Amino acid sequence: MKSRITLTVLVAASALLLSACTTNYGDPSAPANDPYATETSEPATTSGSEESPAAEPDSTTASGVSLATLETDLGTIVTDGDGMVVYQFDSDTQGSGASSCDAGCLGMWPAVPGGDEALALEGVTGEVTTITGTDGNPQLALNGWPLYYYAGDAAAGDTTGQAVGGVWWVVDPAGEPIRD
């Protein structure tokens, strides 16, 4: 009987150890506090959202992305010039000039490309800068926050990345996270 209990405890401990050693960047069953998870407990959606008149199609160039604004249920948020929502990551340090999103993270949260020609269109009031991302490429930053896309956003105006893991947030025109 004692060896059966010992065996059960060992199996449970092994399972726990194995689950603790694996990083899960994209599994929808990942815990809510996993910043790389693909689902939120309350996904934010936009309905009836309209793009800012300043948004221009095909704004991504080799030298950066233009930023625009979009009216949503979350308020006025920042998008790229094509209407794709951009996000801020709480693990980054505002104004540090560095991203903390590593290779596994970048699979779900691609960096918004930066460059010399990146600019803010009408309505974006925060300072637009370019940093060097963790992958070595130029990454756009707004008000000192590195910016990211969310791989789960399928169309312009989607905000399904809002509040993922309690650490990913859309940003307002000044570049401050909207934590709703």
N, C-alpha and C positions, 0 to 999 in steps of 0.2 A: 504494500500500500504506500509506504514512504517513497519507494522508487518511482511509483506512478505520479505522485504529487511533484517530486523533483523533476521528472521528465516534463510534466505539464508546465511547470515554472520555467524550465529551460527553453521550451518551445516558445512560450509567450515572450520571454526576454529576448530571444533571438529575433522574433518578428518585430518587436519594438525597436531593437537596435538597427535592423535592416531598414525600417521605415525612416528612422532618424538620419540615416546616412545618405539617403537619396534626396536630391533636390528636384522638385517638381515644378517646372516653369510653365507648363501649359495644360495640366490635367484639370478638367472641370470639377473633379471631386476633391481638389486640394482644399485645405482649410481656409477659412475666410481671412485669416491673418497672413496668408501667403501673398506677398506683393506681386508675384508673378502669375497668380491664378488667372483663369480666363473668365470667371464669373463673379458677380457681386451678389450680395444678399438682396439688394434692391437696385437692379440695373436702371440707370437713368436713360430716358429716351427723349427724343425731341419730336414733338408733333406740331405741325403748323409752323415750323421754323422757317424763317426767310433769311437768305444770305444778304449780307451787307451789300449795298450797291457798289462798294469799292472792290469787292472780290472779283478777281479776273481769272478766267479759265487758263489752265496750263501755265501756272506761275512758277513751277519748279524749273530751275535752270542749273547749269553746271556750277554757277556761282552762288546758289542759295535759294531760299524760298521766301516769297512775300507773305506777310501776315495780314489777315483781315479780321473782321468781327462778324458774329452771327448772333441773332436773337433766338434764345431757346427758353425752355421751361426753367433752366438754371440761371437765367439772366443773360446778359451780353457776355459772350465768351470769344476766345481767340481761335481762329482756324488758319490753315494755310490759304493761299489765294484760290485754291480749288474747293474750299469748303470743308476739308478734312480737319477734324478737331485735333488740337495739340494739348498735351498734358504735361504736368509737373510731377516730380517724384520726391516725396518727403525725405528719402535717404540722401538726396543731394543737399549740399550746403549752398544756400543762396549767396551769390557773389564770389564763390570760390574759384570760378573759372574751370571747374572740373565736374565730370559726370561720375556717378557711382554705379551706373547701370552696366554690368559686365556682359560678356558674350552670351550667356544663357538668358539674361534679362533682355538683351537687344533683339532676341528672336521674337518676343511678344511685344516689345516696346521699342520699335526702331527709332533711332535718333532723327530729328528733323534736320535735314542738311543745312549747313550754314555756308557762308561765303562772303566775299567782298560786296556782292551785289544784293544781299539780303536786305529787305526793307519792310517797313511797317506802312500799311495802307491806311486810309482814313479811318479813324476810330481807335487805332492801337496807340496808346499813350506811353507805354513802358519803353525803356531803352532796349533796342534790339542790338545784340552783339553776337559774335561767333567765338566759340571755344573749341578746343580739341577734344573730341569724344574719346571714350575708352577704346574704340576701335581705331583710333588715330586719324579719323576723318573729321572735317569741320562740322560742328553741330551748332544749331541756332540756340540762342538763349534770350529770354525776355525778362527784364528786370532782375537779371542775375540768375534766373532759374533755367537750367538746360531744358530743352523741349523735346518731347517724344510723341510719336503716333502710337495708337493701340491697334494691334493686328486684328482684334475682334471687331473693329469698326468697319462695316462693309460699304458704307456710302457716306457721301458728304453730309455733315450734320449729325451723324451718329455719335452718341456720347456713352457707349456701353463700357468704356474704360473708367468712367467716373466712380471713384471710391473703391476701386478694386484693391482688396487687401487693406483698406483703410489708409493707403499711402499714395494713391494716384489721383490727381485732380485736374479738372479743366482750369483754365486761368482766365481772369477778367482782362479787359483791355490794358490795365496798368501792369499786368504780369503777376498779379497776386492769385494764389490758389482759391478756388471756390469750394469750400468744404461742406457742401450740402448733401 
